[in-house]
Amino acid sequence: MKAVRALIAIAAIGVVGAGAALFYAWQPALAPIAPPAAASFDPAVVRKGAKLALLGDCQTCHTAPGGRVFAGSLAMPTPFGTIYSTNITPDPETGIGQWSEAAFARAMRAGVDRSGRHLYPAFPYDHFTLVSDDDIHALYAFFMSREPVKATAPPNALPFPINVRLVLAGWKLLFLRQGRLEHDPLHDDSWNRGKYLVEGLGHCGACHTPRNLMGAEEKSGAFEGGEAEGWRAYALGAASQSPVPWNEAALAQYLSEGFHPLHGVARGPMAPVVANLAQVRKQDVEAIAHYIASLSKPGDAAAISVTAPEPGQQGPGIVPQSAGSQAATPMSGMAIGGDIYAAACASCHESDRPLPFGAIRLSLSTAIGGESPENLINIILAGIPAAKGTAGPIMPPFSGTMNDAQLAELVDYLRSNFAQKAPWPDVDKVVCAARAMQRSAEADKLNSGR
């Protein structure tokens, strides 16, 4: 009898617990509205929202290759499966046309859509929760003023139980902290603006901070580096492994131009970020640089002074006298990698020619001196295509001229010779993964008709 009572009690506790969890997880639907006319929004507010959308990198994630802008359907691979971005045009059936501003704000700050479904944190609402009311209003005005596009994203490819959205309520209970950033009187307005953009709308930590086994950012490891779409998002601030410390001026140039003579070129997921930042207010880019520079140890970059190269006038920048000096003689046992470097790389990376035919000295490359080889391998395979309308850096792709073994030999040589560090482990496996990622990207372009 006691055993039966104990079982009944346990069952009752389980039912009550399940009910409480369901009550916590459940979110009500918000009433639909008739799509507001684009002309109903203040044009100045819409323009402000357009700049904020650039700062938030919204188009990058909500536009599929070959697809309509903001119509969603971009495949976003995660360690848990593939998530497809949603349509955020004001189409009433497949987009956000029936969303009130309250519904939009709830999605941004709490990760819940108009119908009450929990959103996956691939949409970085854990950062967007810091966005101000005025900026939410401007973003809403901008998106509701776009051309409606009828487009439905493919279903997410996620395993059980992650495919059950109610599970996300538990993730939020553990990791989502809603709130606003308070002005810090110990710092100037530019620093405070930079922090607001970096930690809020710009969601830099979403890529540049490592994540735990549940996909949440490690708060104790903020900006210590992370993974993004097969690329390494390098550590920022004091944890940076850049051979030359970043300073505020270098950060501002890199973020607005996508290149700096002592740090190289922005590629991978960082390329669209700088393309967007090139279109926003200079003061905002400078504020971001000011805040990120403050994360470094005092004095780290005090002695760095660089003049950006002018096409046809000078080389890629001022470099340490020792830069590249060890490139002439391959180290013992690395003759193959050294031969490949001499044939394919040295003529650009040791020429000190101006852009676009010159390239940085490889002893300055974080891709070679950093903690993982992904970025170096990706750049060698894909190259750097010529930019439109500017004399930016260029590099031919070597995916069709080097096999996997040759690429691994070159990577090992560059690592040992220019960074003077031990080889990365499992370079061959990283090469195979990078090849697979490249094939997948090429297939997506073909399927989209591009």
Secondary structure, DSSP 8 states (H G I E B T S, - for coil): -HHHHHHHHHHHHHHHHHHHHHHHH------------GGGS-HHHHHHHHHHHHHTTHHHHSB-TTS-TT-B--EEEETTEEEE----S--TTTSSTT--HHHHHHHHHH-B-TTS-B--TTS-HHHHTT--HHHHHHHHHHHHTS----------B--TTTTSTTHHHHHHHHH---------TTS-HHHHHHHHIIIIIT-THHHHS-B-TTS-B-GGGTTS-EEETTEEE---GGG---SS---HHHHHHHHHHSEETTTEE--TTHHHHHHHHTTS-HHHHHHHHHHHHHTS-TTTTTT-------TTTS-S----TTTTGGGSS--TT-HHHHHHHHHHTHHHHTS---TTT----GGG-HHHHSS-SHHHHHHHHH-B---TTS----B---TTT--HHHHHHHHHHHIIIII-----TTHHHHHHHHHHHHHHHHHHHHHTT-
